[in-house]
């Protein structure tokens, strides 16, 4: 893992190429992106496969220049139709466990934040299963995004769960 400059990245293909250049052999590459405590994203690149993307708050990311690279790709894709159902399951679990904060994208969220630029939904957007085979279930990833956690703290928890917490801290 290393810190990478994203200034030259204009498309998801650029980001995937940058990840592939840093990969050893055909290993998976995970890219953690955080925008000033507004949102976080995890991008997974496996060899020549299409990148898999998860964004904690689609509407917030769509307002960012490099976040829009991710959300534009997700909005154009129709493979994430069931994400709302997964988020609802996480919110139901939060209610049962006594969590009293409104999750992003819940009915308690501000109505004017329901959709962001270009129709990006407020709240989690993308492939919540992208870390499952690394030991982080979709439900856990969604809980980190929906619980209103500070993006940097959420990424630290994700890195810790993947056994890469020290590496992430070293590049911060």
MODELLER restraints for C-alpha pairs under 7 A, 6 or more apart:
rsr = mdl.restraints
at = mdl.atoms
rsr.add(forms.Gaussian(group=physical.xy_distance, feature=features.Distance(at['CA:1:A'], at['CA:167:A']), mean=6.58, stdev=0.5))
rsr.add(forms.Gaussian(group=physical.xy_distance, feature=features.Distance(at['CA:2:A'], at['CA:171:A']), mean=6.08, stdev=0.5))
rsr.add(forms.Gaussian(group=physical.xy_distance, feature=features.Distance(at['CA:3:A'], at['CA:171:A']), mean=5.62, stdev=0.5))
rsr.add(forms.Gaussian(group=physical.xy_distance, feature=features.Distance(at['CA:9:A'], at['CA:15:A']), mean=5.85, stdev=0.5))
rsr.add(forms.Gaussian(group=physical.xy_distance, feature=features.Distance(at['CA:10:A'], at['CA:69:A']), mean=6.93, stdev=0.5))
rsr.add(forms.Gaussian(group=physical.xy_distance, feature=features.Distance(at['CA:11:A'], at['CA:69:A']), mean=5.70, stdev=0.5))
rsr.add(forms.Gaussian(group=physical.xy_distance, feature=features.Distance(at['CA:12:A'], at['CA:69:A']), mean=6.02, stdev=0.5))
rsr.add(forms.Gaussian(group=physical.xy_distance, feature=features.Distance(at['CA:12:A'], at['CA:70:A']), mean=6.57, stdev=0.5))
rsr.add(forms.Gaussian(group=physical.xy_distance, feature=features.Distance(at['CA:16:A'], at['CA:45:A']), mean=6.33, stdev=0.5))
rsr.add(forms.Gaussian(group=physical.xy_distance, feature=features.Distance(at['CA:16:A'], at['CA:51:A']), mean=6.51, stdev=0.5))
rsr.add(forms.Gaussian(group=physical.xy_distance, feature=features.Distance(at['CA:19:A'], at['CA:29:A']), mean=6.16, stdev=0.5))
rsr.add(forms.Gaussian(group=physical.xy_distance, feature=features.Distance(at['CA:19:A'], at['CA:45:A']), mean=6.76, stdev=0.5))
rsr.add(forms.Gaussian(group=physical.xy_distance, feature=features.Distance(at['CA:20:A'], at['CA:47:A']), mean=6.78, stdev=0.5))
rsr.add(forms.Gaussian(group=physical.xy_distance, feature=features.Distance(at['CA:23:A'], at['CA:29:A']), mean=6.19, stdev=0.5))
rsr.add(forms.Gaussian(group=physical.xy_distance, feature=features.Distance(at['CA:26:A'], at['CA:46:A']), mean=6.93, stdev=0.5))
rsr.add(forms.Gaussian(group=physical.xy_distance, feature=features.Distance(at['CA:26:A'], at['CA:47:A']), mean=5.06, stdev=0.5))
rsr.add(forms.Gaussian(group=physical.xy_distance, feature=features.Distance(at['CA:27:A'], at['CA:46:A']), mean=6.55, stdev=0.5))
rsr.add(forms.Gaussian(group=physical.xy_distance, feature=features.Distance(at['CA:27:A'], at['CA:47:A']), mean=6.82, stdev=0.5))
rsr.add(forms.Gaussian(group=physical.xy_distance, feature=features.Distance(at['CA:28:A'], at['CA:44:A']), mean=6.80, stdev=0.5))
rsr.add(forms.Gaussian(group=physical.xy_distance, feature=features.Distance(at['CA:28:A'], at['CA:45:A']), mean=5.66, stdev=0.5))
rsr.add(forms.Gaussian(group=physical.xy_distance, feature=features.Distance(at['CA:28:A'], at['CA:46:A']), mean=4.51, stdev=0.5))
rsr.add(forms.Gaussian(group=physical.xy_distance, feature=features.Distance(at['CA:28:A'], at['CA:47:A']), mean=6.75, stdev=0.5))
rsr.add(forms.Gaussian(group=physical.xy_distance, feature=features.Distance(at['CA:29:A'], at['CA:44:A']), mean=5.72, stdev=0.5))
rsr.add(forms.Gaussian(group=physical.xy_distance, feature=features.Distance(at['CA:29:A'], at['CA:45:A']), mean=5.17, stdev=0.5))
rsr.add(forms.Gaussian(group=physical.xy_distance, feature=features.Distance(at['CA:29:A'], at['CA:46:A']), mean=6.52, stdev=0.5))
rsr.add(forms.Gaussian(group=physical.xy_distance, feature=features.Distance(at['CA:30:A'], at['CA:42:A']), mean=6.68, stdev=0.5))
rsr.add(forms.Gaussian(group=physical.xy_distance, feature=features.Distance(at['CA:30:A'], at['CA:43:A']), mean=5.68, stdev=0.5))
rsr.add(forms.Gaussian(group=physical.xy_distance, feature=features.Distance(at['CA:30:A'], at['CA:44:A']), mean=4.67, stdev=0.5))
rsr.add(forms.Gaussian(group=physical.xy_distance, feature=features.Distance(at['CA:30:A'], at['CA:45:A']), mean=6.55, stdev=0.5))
rsr.add(forms.Gaussian(group=physical.xy_distance, feature=features.Distance(at['CA:31:A'], at['CA:42:A']), mean=5.56, stdev=0.5))
rsr.add(forms.Gaussian(group=physical.xy_distance, feature=features.Distance(at['CA:31:A'], at['CA:43:A']), mean=4.98, stdev=0.5))
rsr.add(forms.Gaussian(group=physical.xy_distance, feature=features.Distance(at['CA:31:A'], at['CA:44:A']), mean=6.40, stdev=0.5))
rsr.add(forms.Gaussian(group=physical.xy_distance, feature=features.Distance(at['CA:32:A'], at['CA:41:A']), mean=5.85, stdev=0.5))
rsr.add(forms.Gaussian(group=physical.xy_distance, feature=features.Distance(at['CA:32:A'], at['CA:42:A']), mean=4.81, stdev=0.5))
rsr.add(forms.Gaussian(group=physical.xy_distance, feature=features.Distance(at['CA:32:A'], at['CA:43:A']), mean=6.67, stdev=0.5))
rsr.add(forms.Gaussian(group=physical.xy_distance, feature=features.Distance(at['CA:33:A'], at['CA:40:A']), mean=5.49, stdev=0.5))
rsr.add(forms.Gaussian(group=physical.xy_distance, feature=features.Distance(at['CA:33:A'], at['CA:41:A']), mean=5.04, stdev=0.5))
rsr.add(forms.Gaussian(group=physical.xy_distance, feature=features.Distance(at['CA:33:A'], at['CA:42:A']), mean=6.41, stdev=0.5))
rsr.add(forms.Gaussian(group=physical.xy_distance, feature=features.Distance(at['CA:34:A'], at['CA:40:A']), mean=4.34, stdev=0.5))
rsr.add(forms.Gaussian(group=physical.xy_distance, feature=features.Distance(at['CA:34:A'], at['CA:41:A']), mean=6.48, stdev=0.5))
rsr.add(forms.Gaussian(group=physical.xy_distance, feature=features.Distance(at['CA:34:A'], at['CA:151:A']), mean=6.35, stdev=0.5))
rsr.add(forms.Gaussian(group=physical.xy_distance, feature=features.Distance(at['CA:34:A'], at['CA:152:A']), mean=6.56, stdev=0.5))
rsr.add(forms.Gaussian(group=physical.xy_distance, feature=features.Distance(at['CA:37:A'], at['CA:150:A']), mean=5.75, stdev=0.5))
rsr.add(forms.Gaussian(group=physical.xy_distance, feature=features.Distance(at['CA:37:A'], at['CA:151:A']), mean=5.25, stdev=0.5))
rsr.add(forms.Gaussian(group=physical.xy_distance, feature=features.Distance(at['CA:37:A'], at['CA:152:A']), mean=6.59, stdev=0.5))
rsr.add(forms.Gaussian(group=physical.xy_distance, feature=features.Distance(at['CA:38:A'], at['CA:60:A']), mean=6.52, stdev=0.5))
rsr.add(forms.Gaussian(group=physical.xy_distance, feature=features.Distance(at['CA:38:A'], at['CA:151:A']), mean=6.70, stdev=0.5))
rsr.add(forms.Gaussian(group=physical.xy_distance, feature=features.Distance(at['CA:39:A'], at['CA:56:A']), mean=5.63, stdev=0.5))
rsr.add(forms.Gaussian(group=physical.xy_distance, feature=features.Distance(at['CA:39:A'], at['CA:57:A']), mean=5.61, stdev=0.5))
rsr.add(forms.Gaussian(group=physical.xy_distance, feature=features.Distance(at['CA:39:A'], at['CA:60:A']), mean=6.42, stdev=0.5))
rsr.add(forms.Gaussian(group=physical.xy_distance, feature=features.Distance(at['CA:39:A'], at['CA:61:A']), mean=6.30, stdev=0.5))
rsr.add(forms.Gaussian(group=physical.xy_distance, feature=features.Distance(at['CA:39:A'], at['CA:151:A']), mean=5.55, stdev=0.5))
rsr.add(forms.Gaussian(group=physical.xy_distance, feature=features.Distance(at['CA:40:A'], at['CA:55:A']), mean=5.93, stdev=0.5))
rsr.add(forms.Gaussian(group=physical.xy_distance, feature=features.Distance(at['CA:40:A'], at['CA:56:A']), mean=5.43, stdev=0.5))
rsr.add(forms.Gaussian(group=physical.xy_distance, feature=features.Distance(at['CA:40:A'], at['CA:151:A']), mean=5.32, stdev=0.5))
rsr.add(forms.Gaussian(group=physical.xy_distance, feature=features.Distance(at['CA:41:A'], at['CA:54:A']), mean=5.50, stdev=0.5))
rsr.add(forms.Gaussian(group=physical.xy_distance, feature=features.Distance(at['CA:41:A'], at['CA:55:A']), mean=4.28, stdev=0.5))
rsr.add(forms.Gaussian(group=physical.xy_distance, feature=features.Distance(at['CA:41:A'], at['CA:56:A']), mean=6.12, stdev=0.5))
rsr.add(forms.Gaussian(group=physical.xy_distance, feature=features.Distance(at['CA:42:A'], at['CA:53:A']), mean=5.95, stdev=0.5))
rsr.add(forms.Gaussian(group=physical.xy_distance, feature=features.Distance(at['CA:42:A'], at['CA:54:A']), mean=5.30, stdev=0.5))
rsr.add(forms.Gaussian(group=physical.xy_distance, feature=features.Distance(at['CA:42:A'], at['CA:55:A']), mean=6.62, stdev=0.5))
rsr.add(forms.Gaussian(group=physical.xy_distance, feature=features.Distance(at['CA:43:A'], at['CA:51:A']), mean=6.57, stdev=0.5))
rsr.add(forms.Gaussian(group=physical.xy_distance, feature=features.Distance(at['CA:43:A'], at['CA:52:A']), mean=5.67, stdev=0.5))
rsr.add(forms.Gaussian(group=physical.xy_distance, feature=features.Distance(at['CA:43:A'], at['CA:53:A']), mean=4.57, stdev=0.5))
rsr.add(forms.Gaussian(group=physical.xy_distance, feature=features.Distance(at['CA:43:A'], at['CA:54:A']), mean=6.46, stdev=0.5))
rsr.add(forms.Gaussian(group=physical.xy_distance, feature=features.Distance(at['CA:44:A'], at['CA:51:A']), mean=5.57, stdev=0.5))
rsr.add(forms.Gaussian(group=physical.xy_distance, feature=features.Distance(at['CA:44:A'], at['CA:52:A']), mean=5.07, stdev=0.5))
rsr.add(forms.Gaussian(group=physical.xy_distance, feature=features.Distance(at['CA:44:A'], at['CA:53:A']), mean=6.46, stdev=0.5))
rsr.add(forms.Gaussian(group=physical.xy_distance, feature=features.Distance(at['CA:44:A'], at['CA:130:A']), mean=6.93, stdev=0.5))
rsr.add(forms.Gaussian(group=physical.xy_distance, feature=features.Distance(at['CA:45:A'], at['CA:51:A']), mean=4.73, stdev=0.5))
rsr.add(forms.Gaussian(group=physical.xy_distance, feature=features.Distance(at['CA:45:A'], at['CA:52:A']), mean=6.58, stdev=0.5))
rsr.add(forms.Gaussian(group=physical.xy_distance, feature=features.Distance(at['CA:52:A'], at['CA:127:A']), mean=6.40, stdev=0.5))
rsr.add(forms.Gaussian(group=physical.xy_distance, feature=features.Distance(at['CA:52:A'], at['CA:130:A']), mean=6.46, stdev=0.5))
rsr.add(forms.Gaussian(group=physical.xy_distance, feature=features.Distance(at['CA:53:A'], at['CA:126:A']), mean=5.48, stdev=0.5))
rsr.add(forms.Gaussian(group=physical.xy_distance, feature=features.Distance(at['CA:53:A'], at['CA:127:A']), mean=5.66, stdev=0.5))
rsr.add(forms.Gaussian(group=physical.xy_distance, feature=features.Distance(at['CA:54:A'], at['CA:125:A']), mean=5.93, stdev=0.5))
rsr.add(forms.Gaussian(group=physical.xy_distance, feature=features.Distance(at['CA:54:A'], at['CA:126:A']), mean=4.38, stdev=0.5))
rsr.add(forms.Gaussian(group=physical.xy_distance, feature=features.Distance(at['CA:54:A'], at['CA:127:A']), mean=5.14, stdev=0.5))
rsr.add(forms.Gaussian(group=physical.xy_distance, feature=features.Distance(at['CA:54:A'], at['CA:128:A']), mean=5.99, stdev=0.5))
rsr.add(forms.Gaussian(group=physical.xy_distance, feature=features.Distance(at['CA:55:A'], at['CA:124:A']), mean=5.69, stdev=0.5))
rsr.add(forms.Gaussian(group=physical.xy_distance, feature=features.Distance(at['CA:55:A'], at['CA:125:A']), mean=5.16, stdev=0.5))
rsr.add(forms.Gaussian(group=physical.xy_distance, feature=features.Distance(at['CA:55:A'], at['CA:126:A']), mean=6.12, stdev=0.5))
rsr.add(forms.Gaussian(group=physical.xy_distance, feature=features.Distance(at['CA:56:A'], at['CA:123:A']), mean=5.98, stdev=0.5))
rsr.add(forms.Gaussian(group=physical.xy_distance, feature=features.Distance(at['CA:56:A'], at['CA:124:A']), mean=4.39, stdev=0.5))
rsr.add(forms.Gaussian(group=physical.xy_distance, feature=features.Distance(at['CA:56:A'], at['CA:125:A']), mean=6.45, stdev=0.5))
rsr.add(forms.Gaussian(group=physical.xy_distance, feature=features.Distance(at['CA:56:A'], at['CA:145:A']), mean=4.85, stdev=0.5))
rsr.add(forms.Gaussian(group=physical.xy_distance, feature=features.Distance(at['CA:57:A'], at['CA:122:A']), mean=5.45, stdev=0.5))
rsr.add(forms.Gaussian(group=physical.xy_distance, feature=features.Distance(at['CA:57:A'], at['CA:123:A']), mean=4.05, stdev=0.5))
rsr.add(forms.Gaussian(group=physical.xy_distance, feature=features.Distance(at['CA:57:A'], at['CA:124:A']), mean=4.86, stdev=0.5))
rsr.add(forms.Gaussian(group=physical.xy_distance, feature=features.Distance(at['CA:57:A'], at['CA:125:A']), mean=6.55, stdev=0.5))
rsr.add(forms.Gaussian(group=physical.xy_distance, feature=features.Distance(at['CA:58:A'], at['CA:71:A']), mean=6.23, stdev=0.5))
rsr.add(forms.Gaussian(group=physical.xy_distance, feature=features.Distance(at['CA:58:A'], at['CA:120:A']), mean=5.26, stdev=0.5))
rsr.add(forms.Gaussian(group=physical.xy_distance, feature=features.Distance(at['CA:58:A'], at['CA:121:A']), mean=5.30, stdev=0.5))
rsr.add(forms.Gaussian(group=physical.xy_distance, feature=features.Distance(at['CA:58:A'], at['CA:122:A']), mean=5.34, stdev=0.5))
rsr.add(forms.Gaussian(group=physical.xy_distance, feature=features.Distance(at['CA:58:A'], at['CA:123:A']), mean=5.79, stdev=0.5))
rsr.add(forms.Gaussian(group=physical.xy_distance, feature=features.Distance(at['CA:58:A'], at['CA:124:A']), mean=6.08, stdev=0.5))
rsr.add(forms.Gaussian(group=physical.xy_distance, feature=features.Distance(at['CA:58:A'], at['CA:125:A']), mean=5.47, stdev=0.5))
rsr.add(forms.Gaussian(group=physical.xy_distance, feature=features.Distance(at['CA:59:A'], at['CA:115:A']), mean=5.94, stdev=0.5))
rsr.add(forms.Gaussian(group=physical.xy_distance, feature=features.Distance(at['CA:59:A'], at['CA:116:A']), mean=3.99, stdev=0.5))
rsr.add(forms.Gaussian(group=physical.xy_distance, feature=features.Distance(at['CA:59:A'], at['CA:117:A']), mean=6.50, stdev=0.5))
rsr.add(forms.Gaussian(group=physical.xy_distance, feature=features.Distance(at['CA:59:A'], at['CA:120:A']), mean=4.90, stdev=0.5))
rsr.add(forms.Gaussian(group=physical.xy_distance, feature=features.Distance(at['CA:59:A'], at['CA:121:A']), mean=5.29, stdev=0.5))
rsr.add(forms.Gaussian(group=physical.xy_distance, feature=features.Distance(at['CA:59:A'], at['CA:122:A']), mean=4.61, stdev=0.5))
rsr.add(forms.Gaussian(group=physical.xy_distance, feature=features.Distance(at['CA:60:A'], at['CA:116:A']), mean=6.86, stdev=0.5))
rsr.add(forms.Gaussian(group=physical.xy_distance, feature=features.Distance(at['CA:61:A'], at['CA:67:A']), mean=4.44, stdev=0.5))
rsr.add(forms.Gaussian(group=physical.xy_distance, feature=features.Distance(at['CA:61:A'], at['CA:68:A']), mean=5.97, stdev=0.5))
rsr.add(forms.Gaussian(group=physical.xy_distance, feature=features.Distance(at['CA:61:A'], at['CA:71:A']), mean=6.80, stdev=0.5))
rsr.add(forms.Gaussian(group=physical.xy_distance, feature=features.Distance(at['CA:62:A'], at['CA:68:A']), mean=4.27, stdev=0.5))
rsr.add(forms.Gaussian(group=physical.xy_distance, feature=features.Distance(at['CA:62:A'], at['CA:71:A']), mean=5.77, stdev=0.5))
rsr.add(forms.Gaussian(group=physical.xy_distance, feature=features.Distance(at['CA:62:A'], at['CA:116:A']), mean=6.63, stdev=0.5))
rsr.add(forms.Gaussian(group=physical.xy_distance, feature=features.Distance(at['CA:62:A'], at['CA:117:A']), mean=5.92, stdev=0.5))
rsr.add(forms.Gaussian(group=physical.xy_distance, feature=features.Distance(at['CA:62:A'], at['CA:120:A']), mean=6.52, stdev=0.5))
rsr.add(forms.Gaussian(group=physical.xy_distance, feature=features.Distance(at['CA:63:A'], at['CA:117:A']), mean=6.52, stdev=0.5))
rsr.add(forms.Gaussian(group=physical.xy_distance, feature=features.Distance(at['CA:71:A'], at['CA:120:A']), mean=6.78, stdev=0.5))
rsr.add(forms.Gaussian(group=physical.xy_distance, feature=features.Distance(at['CA:74:A'], at['CA:126:A']), mean=6.28, stdev=0.5))
rsr.add(forms.Gaussian(group=physical.xy_distance, feature=features.Distance(at['CA:75:A'], at['CA:120:A']), mean=6.62, stdev=0.5))
rsr.add(forms.Gaussian(group=physical.xy_distance, feature=features.Distance(at['CA:80:A'], at['CA:126:A']), mean=6.01, stdev=0.5))
rsr.add(forms.Gaussian(group=physical.xy_distance, feature=features.Distance(at['CA:80:A'], at['CA:127:A']), mean=6.69, stdev=0.5))
rsr.add(forms.Gaussian(group=physical.xy_distance, feature=features.Distance(at['CA:87:A'], at['CA:142:A']), mean=6.46, stdev=0.5))
rsr.add(forms.Gaussian(group=physical.xy_distance, feature=features.Distance(at['CA:90:A'], at['CA:139:A']), mean=6.49, stdev=0.5))
rsr.add(forms.Gaussian(group=physical.xy_distance, feature=features.Distance(at['CA:90:A'], at['CA:142:A']), mean=6.93, stdev=0.5))
rsr.add(forms.Gaussian(group=physical.xy_distance, feature=features.Distance(at['CA:90:A'], at['CA:143:A']), mean=6.11, stdev=0.5))
rsr.add(forms.Gaussian(group=physical.xy_distance, feature=features.Distance(at['CA:91:A'], at['CA:103:A']), mean=6.80, stdev=0.5))
rsr.add(forms.Gaussian(group=physical.xy_distance, feature=features.Distance(at['CA:102:A'], at['CA:108:A']), mean=5.78, stdev=0.5))
rsr.add(forms.Gaussian(group=physical.xy_distance, feature=features.Distance(at['CA:102:A'], at['CA:109:A']), mean=6.47, stdev=0.5))
rsr.add(forms.Gaussian(group=physical.xy_distance, feature=features.Distance(at['CA:103:A'], at['CA:146:A']), mean=4.62, stdev=0.5))
rsr.add(forms.Gaussian(group=physical.xy_distance, feature=features.Distance(at['CA:103:A'], at['CA:147:A']), mean=5.47, stdev=0.5))
rsr.add(forms.Gaussian(group=physical.xy_distance, feature=features.Distance(at['CA:103:A'], at['CA:148:A']), mean=6.28, stdev=0.5))
rsr.add(forms.Gaussian(group=physical.xy_distance, feature=features.Distance(at['CA:104:A'], at['CA:122:A']), mean=6.33, stdev=0.5))
rsr.add(forms.Gaussian(group=physical.xy_distance, feature=features.Distance(at['CA:104:A'], at['CA:123:A']), mean=4.52, stdev=0.5))
rsr.add(forms.Gaussian(group=physical.xy_distance, feature=features.Distance(at['CA:104:A'], at['CA:146:A']), mean=5.38, stdev=0.5))
rsr.add(forms.Gaussian(group=physical.xy_distance, feature=features.Distance(at['CA:104:A'], at['CA:148:A']), mean=6.91, stdev=0.5))
rsr.add(forms.Gaussian(group=physical.xy_distance, feature=features.Distance(at['CA:105:A'], at['CA:114:A']), mean=6.49, stdev=0.5))
rsr.add(forms.Gaussian(group=physical.xy_distance, feature=features.Distance(at['CA:105:A'], at['CA:122:A']), mean=5.20, stdev=0.5))
rsr.add(forms.Gaussian(group=physical.xy_distance, feature=features.Distance(at['CA:105:A'], at['CA:123:A']), mean=4.69, stdev=0.5))
rsr.add(forms.Gaussian(group=physical.xy_distance, feature=features.Distance(at['CA:113:A'], at['CA:122:A']), mean=6.14, stdev=0.5))
rsr.add(forms.Gaussian(group=physical.xy_distance, feature=features.Distance(at['CA:114:A'], at['CA:121:A']), mean=6.12, stdev=0.5))
rsr.add(forms.Gaussian(group=physical.xy_distance, feature=features.Distance(at['CA:114:A'], at['CA:122:A']), mean=5.13, stdev=0.5))
rsr.add(forms.Gaussian(group=physical.xy_distance, feature=features.Distance(at['CA:115:A'], at['CA:121:A']), mean=4.58, stdev=0.5))
rsr.add(forms.Gaussian(group=physical.xy_distance, feature=features.Distance(at['CA:115:A'], at['CA:122:A']), mean=5.46, stdev=0.5))
rsr.add(forms.Gaussian(group=physical.xy_distance, feature=features.Distance(at['CA:116:A'], at['CA:122:A']), mean=6.53, stdev=0.5))
rsr.add(forms.Gaussian(group=physical.xy_distance, feature=features.Distance(at['CA:123:A'], at['CA:146:A']), mean=6.85, stdev=0.5))
rsr.add(forms.Gaussian(group=physical.xy_distance, feature=features.Distance(at['CA:124:A'], at['CA:142:A']), mean=6.98, stdev=0.5))
rsr.add(forms.Gaussian(group=physical.xy_distance, feature=features.Distance(at['CA:124:A'], at['CA:145:A']), mean=6.39, stdev=0.5))
rsr.add(forms.Gaussian(group=physical.xy_distance, feature=features.Distance(at['CA:128:A'], at['CA:138:A']), mean=4.80, stdev=0.5))
rsr.add(forms.Gaussian(group=physical.xy_distance, feature=features.Distance(at['CA:128:A'], at['CA:141:A']), mean=6.52, stdev=0.5))
rsr.add(forms.Gaussian(group=physical.xy_distance, feature=features.Distance(at['CA:128:A'], at['CA:142:A']), mean=6.73, stdev=0.5))
rsr.add(forms.Gaussian(group=physical.xy_distance, feature=features.Distance(at['CA:129:A'], at['CA:137:A']), mean=6.64, stdev=0.5))
rsr.add(forms.Gaussian(group=physical.xy_distance, feature=features.Distance(at['CA:129:A'], at['CA:138:A']), mean=4.80, stdev=0.5))
rsr.add(forms.Gaussian(group=physical.xy_distance, feature=features.Distance(at['CA:131:A'], at['CA:137:A']), mean=6.72, stdev=0.5))
rsr.add(forms.Gaussian(group=physical.xy_distance, feature=features.Distance(at['CA:132:A'], at['CA:138:A']), mean=6.41, stdev=0.5))
rsr.add(forms.Gaussian(group=physical.xy_distance, feature=features.Distance(at['CA:134:A'], at['CA:162:A']), mean=6.37, stdev=0.5))
rsr.add(forms.Gaussian(group=physical.xy_distance, feature=features.Distance(at['CA:135:A'], at['CA:162:A']), mean=6.84, stdev=0.5))
rsr.add(forms.Gaussian(group=physical.xy_distance, feature=features.Distance(at['CA:136:A'], at['CA:161:A']), mean=6.72, stdev=0.5))
rsr.add(forms.Gaussian(group=physical.xy_distance, feature=features.Distance(at['CA:144:A'], at['CA:154:A']), mean=5.81, stdev=0.5))
rsr.add(forms.Gaussian(group=physical.xy_distance, feature=features.Distance(at['CA:156:A'], at['CA:165:A']), mean=6.14, stdev=0.5))
rsr.add(forms.Gaussian(group=physical.xy_distance, feature=features.Distance(at['CA:159:A'], at['CA:165:A']), mean=4.57, stdev=0.5))
rsr.add(forms.Gaussian(group=physical.xy_distance, feature=features.Distance(at['CA:159:A'], at['CA:168:A']), mean=6.74, stdev=0.5))
